[in-house]
């Protein structure tokens, strides 16, 4: 058991080294640029892998990392919302004119390629499945992004037609996302996990991304002043809320929903404060950021392949093998999908 726990922790230590490698101190200015969000996506993608490890391969190290899975998915949604708002603000007419072509190509082409790999695997295994149904099925995470894309596009069309202000558009999107989150939670009393509730907790990351974009100058200024004290407070608050959530997560709404969302927000804020004074980026972590979407799409397929061919493998080796093969498959798929997406966009 100790051996498995150590093996499970090794990839996370390697990930920390990859994040810090070649990082450097900066002037303390907060930046949510493409380079930094790539680092966040790379780290979040690896954490998500730990969440879906089959129970037969669980160990203490894996379960500890798994606790942060909802935070990792929230980060993905936050970056998506921020990125889309940043792009439309930069060049509204150009961005909206090719919006669906670009969004659908980026979201669906990697899904299609990974599903083709899954079809080959299932066929070799002799499994009974519907090729068409499997080919067109989409992960819940992708459905949430498509829902947000539709909301975003409709609100921006209303802005153009009725000359709405950007601020009103932001308010409408925040209200719609928050309302959908509450509705999904309240209408799913018997659901056992977040995916069955339409990612009601994690989709609030779309709200955080919107608010970060709207109030970015104020946030940057807030982070600049008394950084050490505020970082320490956020760290202690994250710990306190984490304990409170563990003790109260069985309580309807307050513990199960509200406390979990607030905990995710505080942890993300703590991470942003911690990273504010350093500039990150190197070949390894940049690559993980590039293939983060493919990692999310492919890791469960890789797990089923590893479990099928190595059923008696230890939990530590299972986690390491899954991560290694997922990164390899994701890198290959990313190269193909990037070419196909570029072709479609052109």
Buried (B, 14 or more C-beta within 10 A) or exposed (E): EEEBBEBBBBBBEEBEEBBEEEBEEEEEEBEBEEBBBBBBBBBBBBBBBBBBBBEEBBBBBBEBBBBBBBBBBBBBBBBBBBBBBBBBEEEBEEBBEEBEEBBBBBBBBBBEBBBEBBBEBBEEEEEEEEEEEBEEEBBBBBBBBBBBBEBBBEBBEBBEEEEBEBEEBBBBBBEBBBEBBBEBBEEBEEBEEBBEBBBBBBBBBBBBBBBBBBEBEEBBEBBBEEBEEBBEBBBEBBEEBBEBBEEBBEEEEEBBBBBBBBBBBBBBBBBBBEBBBBBBBBEBBBBBBBBBBBBBBBBBBBBBBBBEEEEEBBBBBBBBBBBEBBBEBBBBBBEEBBEBBEEBEE
